[in-house]
Amino acid sequence: MARMKSKTYRVIGLMSGSSLDGLDIAFCEFQLERKNKKEVSVSNWELLEAETIPFSDKWAERLLGLPFQNARIYAQTDTYFGYYLGELIQGFLKKHQIKPEAIASHGHTIFHDSEKRFTAQIGNGAAIAANVGIPVIHDFRTQDIAMFGEGAPVAPIADKMLFSEFDFFINIGGIANVSCNADGKFLAFDIGGANQILNALANLMDLDFDEDGVIAREGQFNELLFNQLNELEYFDKPYPKSLSNQWVQEEMVKTVFEFEDSVQNKLRTVCDQIAFQTRKSIALLIEREKLNKNEYQILVTGGGALNNFLIERMKLLLQETGNFKWLIPDEKIILFKEAILMGLMGVLRLERVPNCLNSVTGALRNTIGGSVSFP
C-alpha cells in the first residue's frame, strides 16, 4: 500500500461576522494527509495565535449601511475595506512575528440571496494581497451558489474534518446555525437571528452586548412577541436553507424594536425564541435523518456560547428531545472557530479538494470554493 503524503500549512483565517464586533484573525497550523486526488484528511491541527481586532466606529457604520448605498460606493468600499483588512493583518503579523504561507479571508457579507443565485462578501482579496505581500484566498461561497446551492453554512467542513466526534454543532453568532453529523453525512442550516438581535437590544442600554445574559435573566417572557417571531415563514421552510443579514434586520430586529415592551423583557423573550428554534431544528434533524442514540454530543461555539442564560434555556428545552452531552470548549475555540474554518477552507482550496459540502447546501455536487490573489 502506497504511503499517504503529508504536508503542513501555516495559514491565517479571517472572519468578519454579522455582529460587526471586529475582525477575527486565527493563525493556524494544519497537517494534511493526502488520501487520493480528490481527498485529504487533517491528521493534526493547532490554533497558534488568535485575536479579534475591533472595527473603527467609522467602518462599523459604513458596513452596516452599505446594503443601501449605490453601486459606485459599494465598489469603492469593497476595495477600501480590503486595504483596511490588510492594515489590520500587518499589525497582527508584526505583533506576533509570524509570516503565514497564505491568508484565507471570508470577507464581510453584504448580500446573500441564494434563491436569486447571488452572494457578495466585500474585502477585495487583491487589495489584501497587495497590502500584505502574501497570497490571499477569498470569495468562498460563489462556486456553491453557481452550482444551485445555498452557499451556506460553510462551517460543516470544519465540523467534519476537525470535530468529527460530535453529533451536533451549534454556532451562535450574529446568525445561529446548526450542523449535524448523521452517521458521516453532514447537514446544516441557519436557525435564525441571534447576536444581531441581542446586541442591538443591548445597544439601547449603551452596552455592546448583554454579558452572561444578566439583563435577559431579569426580564419577563412575552408570549405575544415570542409567537410573532416564530410565525415568520422562514422557520417552517425545509432544509437546506440559509439567511441573509438583511432578512434578520428587516424581519426580526425590526419586529423586536417595534414591539412595545422593556428591553429586559425583549432580551429574555429573544433568548427563549433562539432556544426554541434550536430545539425545533435539532428535533427535526433527529426525526428526518432517523437518528437514534442514547446520548448525543453537542459542541457549542460563537459569541453566544458565552451567554450563560441563553445556554441554560437551550439545555432546558432540549431535555424534551433526548439526552445531550454539552461541550462548550476553550474560549479561543468558541470565539475563533469560524476564523479557523476559513484557514482550513483556504488550505483545502490550495490542495484543490472540495471545501463546501453539497449535503449541506443542496448544490449539484461538492465544490472547491475560493479565488486566489497573489501579491
C-alpha positions as CSV (number, residue, x, y, z in Angstrom):
1,M,0.0,0.0,0.0
2,A,1.4,3.4,-1.0
3,R,2.1,5.7,1.9
4,M,0.0,8.8,2.2
5,K,1.8,12.1,1.6
6,S,1.9,14.5,4.5
7,K,2.0,18.3,4.1
8,T,1.9,21.1,6.8
9,Y,0.5,24.5,6.2
10,R,0.6,27.6,8.4
11,V,-2.1,30.0,7.4
12,I,-4.2,32.8,8.7
13,G,-8.0,32.7,8.6
14,L,-10.1,35.8,8.7
15,M,-13.7,36.2,9.7
16,S,-15.8,39.4,9.7
17,G,-19.1,38.4,11.3
18,S,-22.6,39.9,11.1
19,S,-22.4,41.2,14.7
20,L,-19.8,43.8,13.5
21,D,-17.6,43.3,16.6
22,G,-14.5,43.3,14.5
23,L,-12.1,41.1,12.5
24,D,-11.3,37.7,13.9
25,I,-7.8,36.6,13.0
26,A,-6.6,33.0,13.6
27,F,-3.1,31.8,12.8
28,C,-3.3,28.0,12.4
29,E,-1.2,25.0,11.5
30,F,-2.8,22.1,9.6
31,Q,-1.1,18.8,8.9
32,L,-2.8,17.2,5.9
33,E,-2.6,13.6,4.7
34,R,-3.3,13.1,1.0
35,K,-5.6,10.1,0.6
36,N,-6.1,10.4,-3.2
37,K,-6.5,13.0,-5.9
38,K,-9.9,14.2,-4.5
39,E,-9.5,13.7,-0.8
40,V,-7.3,14.7,2.1
41,S,-7.6,14.4,5.9
42,V,-6.3,16.5,8.8
43,S,-4.0,14.4,10.9
44,N,-3.2,17.2,13.3
45,W,-4.0,20.9,13.8
46,E,-3.3,23.7,16.2
47,L,-4.5,27.3,16.8
48,L,-1.2,29.1,17.3
49,E,-2.3,32.7,17.7
50,A,-5.7,34.5,17.6
51,E,-7.1,37.9,18.1
52,T,-10.2,40.0,17.5
53,I,-9.4,43.5,16.3
54,P,-12.4,45.8,16.7
55,F,-13.6,47.8,13.7
56,S,-13.4,51.6,14.0
57,D,-16.7,53.3,14.5
58,K,-16.5,54.6,11.0
59,W,-16.1,51.2,9.5
60,A,-18.8,49.6,11.6
61,E,-21.2,52.3,10.5
62,R,-20.2,52.0,6.8
63,L,-20.6,48.2,6.8
64,L,-24.0,48.4,8.4
65,G,-25.3,51.0,5.9
66,L,-23.6,49.6,2.7
67,P,-26.6,47.5,1.5
68,F,-28.5,50.8,1.0
69,Q,-25.8,52.6,-1.0
70,N,-25.3,52.9,-4.7
71,A,-23.1,50.6,-6.9
72,R,-20.2,53.1,-7.0
73,I,-19.9,53.3,-3.2
74,Y,-20.3,49.5,-3.0
75,A,-17.3,49.0,-5.4
76,Q,-15.2,51.6,-3.6
77,T,-15.9,50.1,-0.2
78,D,-15.0,46.6,-1.4
79,T,-11.5,47.9,-2.3
80,Y,-11.0,50.2,0.6
81,F,-12.2,47.5,3.1
82,G,-9.6,45.2,1.5
83,Y,-6.8,47.7,2.2
84,Y,-8.2,48.2,5.7
85,L,-8.1,44.5,6.4
86,G,-4.5,44.4,5.1
87,E,-3.5,47.1,7.6
88,L,-5.1,45.1,10.5
89,I,-3.3,41.9,9.3
90,Q,0.0,43.7,9.1
91,G,-0.3,44.8,12.7
92,F,-1.1,41.2,13.8
93,L,1.8,39.8,11.8
94,K,4.2,42.3,13.3
95,K,2.9,41.8,16.9
96,H,3.4,38.0,16.7
97,Q,6.4,38.0,14.5
98,I,4.9,35.5,12.0
99,K,4.7,35.0,8.3
100,P,2.0,32.6,7.1
101,E,2.1,30.9,3.7
102,A,-1.4,32.2,2.8
103,I,-4.4,34.2,4.1
104,A,-7.9,32.9,3.8
105,S,-10.5,35.7,4.0
106,H,-14.2,35.3,4.3
107,G,-14.9,38.9,3.8
108,H,-17.9,40.8,5.2
109,T,-21.2,39.6,3.8
110,I,-23.3,42.5,2.4
111,F,-25.8,40.5,0.3
112,H,-26.8,36.9,0.3
113,D,-29.8,35.6,-1.7
114,S,-29.4,32.0,-2.7
115,E,-32.9,31.9,-4.3
116,K,-31.7,34.6,-6.8
117,R,-28.3,32.9,-7.2
118,F,-26.0,35.6,-5.7
119,T,-24.0,36.3,-2.7
120,A,-21.5,39.1,-2.0
121,Q,-18.7,39.4,0.6
122,I,-16.6,42.6,0.4
123,G,-12.9,43.0,1.3
124,N,-11.1,42.8,-2.0
125,G,-8.7,39.9,-2.0
126,A,-6.3,41.5,-4.4
127,A,-6.1,44.6,-2.2
128,I,-5.3,42.5,0.9
129,A,-2.6,40.6,-1.0
130,A,-1.0,43.8,-2.4
131,N,-1.0,45.3,1.0
132,V,0.3,42.4,3.0
133,G,2.5,40.7,0.4
134,I,1.1,37.2,1.0
135,P,-1.3,35.1,-1.3
136,V,-5.0,35.5,-0.3
137,I,-7.8,33.0,-0.9
138,H,-11.2,34.7,-0.9
139,D,-14.7,34.5,-2.4
140,F,-15.5,31.1,-0.9
141,R,-19.3,31.0,-1.4
142,T,-20.0,31.8,-5.1
143,Q,-19.0,28.5,-6.6
144,D,-21.5,26.6,-4.4
145,I,-24.2,29.2,-5.3
146,A,-23.4,28.8,-9.0
147,M,-24.0,25.0,-8.5
148,F,-27.5,25.8,-7.2
149,G,-26.6,25.5,-3.6
150,E,-27.3,27.8,-0.6
151,G,-23.7,28.9,-0.3
152,A,-24.1,28.5,3.4
153,P,-23.5,27.3,6.0
154,V,-19.8,26.5,5.3
155,A,-18.9,25.5,8.8
156,P,-19.6,21.8,8.4
157,I,-16.4,21.1,6.5
158,A,-14.5,22.1,9.8
159,D,-17.0,20.1,11.8
160,K,-16.3,17.1,9.6
161,M,-12.5,17.4,9.5
162,L,-11.7,18.9,12.9
163,F,-14.5,17.9,15.3
164,S,-16.0,14.7,13.9
165,E,-16.6,13.1,17.3
166,F,-19.6,15.3,17.8
167,D,-23.2,14.7,16.7
168,F,-24.4,18.3,16.7
169,F,-22.7,21.7,16.3
170,I,-24.4,24.9,17.3
171,N,-22.8,28.2,16.4
172,I,-24.3,31.3,17.9
173,G,-23.1,34.3,16.1
174,G,-25.0,37.2,14.5
175,I,-27.0,34.3,12.9
176,A,-27.3,31.0,14.7
177,N,-26.8,27.8,12.8
178,V,-26.8,24.1,13.4
179,S,-24.8,21.3,11.9
180,C,-25.5,17.6,12.2
181,N,-23.2,14.5,11.8
182,A,-25.7,11.9,10.6
183,D,-23.6,8.8,10.6
184,G,-20.9,10.6,8.5
185,K,-23.3,12.6,6.3
186,F,-23.1,16.3,7.3
187,L,-26.2,18.5,7.2
188,A,-26.6,22.1,8.3
189,F,-28.7,25.2,8.1
190,D,-29.3,28.6,9.7
191,I,-31.6,28.5,12.7
192,G,-32.4,32.3,12.9
193,G,-31.1,35.6,14.1
194,A,-29.2,35.6,17.3
195,N,-26.5,38.0,18.4
196,Q,-27.6,40.6,15.8
197,I,-30.8,41.0,17.7
198,L,-29.4,40.6,21.3
199,N,-26.6,43.0,20.7
200,A,-28.9,45.6,19.0
201,L,-31.1,45.5,22.1
202,A,-28.1,45.8,24.5
203,N,-27.0,48.8,22.5
204,L,-30.2,50.6,23.6
205,M,-28.8,50.4,27.1
206,D,-25.4,51.7,25.9
207,L,-23.9,48.2,26.1
208,D,-22.0,46.3,23.4
209,F,-23.8,43.1,24.5
210,D,-25.6,41.5,27.4
211,E,-22.7,39.9,29.2
212,D,-23.6,36.4,30.5
213,G,-27.3,37.2,29.7
214,V,-27.6,39.0,33.0
215,I,-30.2,41.5,31.7
216,A,-32.2,38.9,29.9
217,R,-32.4,36.8,33.1
218,E,-34.1,39.8,34.8
219,G,-36.7,40.1,32.1
220,Q,-40.2,38.6,31.8
221,F,-41.2,36.3,28.9
222,N,-43.6,37.9,26.4
223,E,-45.7,35.3,24.7
224,L,-47.1,37.6,22.1
225,L,-43.6,38.7,20.9
226,F,-42.4,35.1,21.0
227,N,-45.3,33.9,18.8
228,Q,-44.9,36.9,16.4
229,L,-41.3,36.0,15.8
230,N,-42.0,32.2,15.4
231,E,-44.7,32.9,12.8
232,L,-42.1,34.2,10.3
233,E,-42.2,32.0,7.2
234,Y,-38.5,31.0,7.3
235,F,-38.9,28.9,10.4
236,D,-41.2,26.4,8.7
237,K,-39.1,26.1,5.5
238,P,-37.4,22.7,5.0
239,Y,-33.6,22.5,5.0
240,P,-31.3,23.2,3.2
241,K,-31.8,26.8,3.8
242,S,-29.8,29.9,4.8
243,L,-30.4,33.5,5.9
244,S,-29.1,36.9,5.0
245,N,-28.2,39.7,7.4
246,Q,-30.9,41.9,5.6
247,W,-33.6,39.3,6.5
248,V,-32.5,39.3,10.1
249,Q,-32.6,43.1,10.3
250,E,-35.8,43.6,8.3
251,E,-37.8,40.7,9.7
252,M,-36.5,40.1,13.2
253,V,-34.7,43.1,14.5
254,K,-37.4,45.4,13.2
255,T,-40.2,43.3,14.7
256,V,-38.5,43.3,18.1
257,F,-37.8,47.0,18.1
258,E,-41.3,48.0,17.1
259,F,-42.8,45.8,19.8
260,E,-43.9,47.6,22.9
261,D,-42.1,46.2,25.9
262,S,-39.0,46.8,28.0
263,V,-35.5,45.9,26.8
264,Q,-35.1,43.4,29.6
265,N,-38.3,41.6,28.6
266,K,-37.4,41.6,24.9
267,L,-33.9,40.2,25.6
268,R,-35.5,37.4,27.7
269,T,-38.0,36.6,25.0
270,V,-35.5,36.6,22.2
271,C,-33.3,34.2,24.2
272,D,-36.3,31.9,24.6
273,Q,-37.1,32.2,20.8
274,I,-33.5,31.3,19.9
275,A,-33.6,28.3,22.3
276,F,-37.0,27.2,21.0
277,Q,-35.9,27.3,17.3
278,T,-32.6,25.5,18.2
279,R,-34.6,22.7,19.9
280,K,-37.0,22.5,17.0
281,S,-34.1,22.3,14.5
282,I,-32.4,19.5,16.3
283,A,-35.6,17.6,16.8
284,L,-36.3,17.9,13.1
285,L,-32.8,16.6,12.2
286,I,-33.2,13.6,14.6
287,E,-36.6,12.7,13.1
288,R,-35.8,13.2,9.4
289,E,-32.3,11.6,9.5
290,K,-33.7,8.7,11.6
291,L,-31.0,9.2,14.3
292,N,-31.3,7.0,17.4
293,K,-28.6,7.4,20.1
294,N,-28.8,7.1,23.8
295,E,-26.7,10.2,24.1
296,Y,-25.9,13.0,21.6
297,Q,-22.8,15.1,21.9
298,I,-23.2,18.8,21.2
299,L,-20.3,21.3,20.5
300,V,-21.3,25.0,21.1
301,T,-19.3,27.9,19.7
302,G,-19.7,31.5,18.7
303,G,-20.0,34.5,21.0
304,G,-23.5,33.4,22.1
305,A,-21.9,30.4,23.8
306,L,-20.7,32.8,26.5
307,N,-24.3,33.9,27.2
308,N,-25.0,31.7,30.2
309,F,-28.7,32.5,30.3
310,L,-29.2,31.6,26.6
311,I,-27.3,28.3,27.0
312,E,-29.4,27.4,30.1
313,R,-32.6,27.9,28.1
314,M,-31.3,25.7,25.3
315,K,-30.3,22.9,27.7
316,L,-33.7,23.1,29.4
317,L,-35.7,22.9,26.2
318,L,-33.5,20.2,24.6
319,Q,-34.2,17.8,27.5
320,E,-37.6,17.3,25.8
321,T,-35.9,15.9,22.7
322,G,-33.3,13.5,24.1
323,N,-30.2,13.0,26.2
324,F,-27.5,15.5,25.3
325,K,-23.9,15.9,26.5
326,W,-22.9,19.5,26.0
327,L,-19.3,20.8,25.4
328,I,-18.5,24.4,25.5
329,P,-14.8,24.4,24.6
330,D,-11.9,26.6,25.4
331,E,-12.8,30.3,24.9
332,K,-10.4,30.6,21.9
333,I,-12.2,27.8,20.1
334,I,-15.6,29.4,21.0
335,L,-14.6,32.8,19.6
336,F,-12.3,31.8,16.7
337,K,-13.9,28.6,15.3
338,E,-15.1,30.4,12.2
339,A,-11.7,32.0,11.5
340,I,-10.1,28.6,12.0
341,L,-12.7,27.3,9.5
342,M,-11.6,29.9,6.9
343,G,-8.0,28.8,7.3
344,L,-9.0,25.2,6.7
345,M,-11.1,26.2,3.7
346,G,-8.1,28.1,2.3
347,V,-5.8,25.1,2.7
348,L,-8.3,22.8,1.0
349,R,-8.6,25.3,-1.9
350,L,-4.8,25.2,-2.3
351,E,-4.9,21.4,-2.3
352,R,-7.7,21.5,-4.9
353,V,-10.1,19.4,-2.9
354,P,-13.8,20.2,-2.0
355,N,-14.3,22.6,0.8
356,C,-18.1,23.1,0.5
357,L,-20.4,20.1,1.1
358,N,-23.5,19.7,-1.2
359,S,-25.2,17.5,1.5
360,V,-25.3,20.8,3.5
361,T,-26.1,23.4,0.8
362,G,-28.1,21.3,-1.7
363,A,-25.7,22.1,-4.6
364,L,-25.4,19.7,-7.5
365,R,-22.0,18.5,-6.2
366,N,-19.3,19.2,-3.6
367,T,-17.4,22.3,-4.7
368,I,-13.9,23.8,-4.4
369,G,-14.6,27.4,-3.4
370,G,-12.2,30.3,-3.4
371,S,-10.3,32.6,-5.7
372,V,-6.6,33.1,-5.2
373,S,-4.9,36.6,-5.4
374,F,-1.1,36.8,-5.5
375,P,0.8,39.9,-4.3
